[in-house]
Amino acid sequence: MMFAPQGSFLSRQFPTQTRSSGFGTGREIGTAIAGGLAPLGGLALVANSATHSTDGVGLILLISGVLVVVFAFFDQGRKHSSFKN
């Protein structure tokens, strides 16, 4: 079974008249929540470190960067998907 790319699946949740605004609103709210809580998580990592080291934050950024590269390399949504939006 083929799975649709995430963006296509989300856009089909709304009728065509409100598709752009509904998808955009959901994305922006999610970004605001994640972007607002990320600095608090980083601060908690630094504050709970015995030496107030930023190594934990750097490790999370490194892992995130590696994941972005790996997922971008293996993304085959446009090449092999027969899904039409």
MOGIKA-V417981 format. One record per residue. N is the residue number from 0. D_LAST is the distance of its C-alpha to the last C-alpha in Angstrom with 1 decimal. Layout:
n | d_last
N | D_LAST
N | D_LAST
//
This chain:
n | d_last
0 | 17.0
1 | 14.1
2 | 12.7
3 | 9.3
4 | 10.1
5 | 11.5
6 | 9.8
7 | 6.2
8 | 8.3
9 | 10.4
10 | 8.3
11 | 7.4
12 | 11.2
13 | 12.0
14 | 12.1
15 | 10.8
16 | 14.5
17 | 14.9
18 | 11.6
19 | 13.0
20 | 16.4
21 | 15.6
22 | 13.8
23 | 16.4
24 | 19.2
25 | 18.4
26 | 18.3
27 | 21.5
28 | 23.3
29 | 22.6
30 | 23.8
31 | 26.9
32 | 27.9
33 | 27.5
34 | 29.1
35 | 31.9
36 | 32.8
37 | 32.7
38 | 36.0
39 | 37.6
40 | 36.7
41 | 38.1
42 | 41.2
43 | 41.7
44 | 41.6
45 | 44.2
46 | 46.3
47 | 46.5
48 | 47.5
49 | 51.2
50 | 51.6
51 | 48.8
52 | 47.1
53 | 43.6
54 | 43.0
55 | 40.6
56 | 38.4
57 | 38.5
58 | 37.6
59 | 34.5
60 | 33.5
61 | 34.3
62 | 32.3
63 | 29.3
64 | 29.5
65 | 29.9
66 | 26.8
67 | 24.7
68 | 26.0
69 | 25.6
70 | 22.0
71 | 21.2
72 | 23.1
73 | 21.4
74 | 17.8
75 | 16.2
76 | 12.5
77 | 12.1
78 | 14.9
79 | 14.5
80 | 11.0
81 | 9.9
82 | 6.6
83 | 3.8
84 | 0.0
//
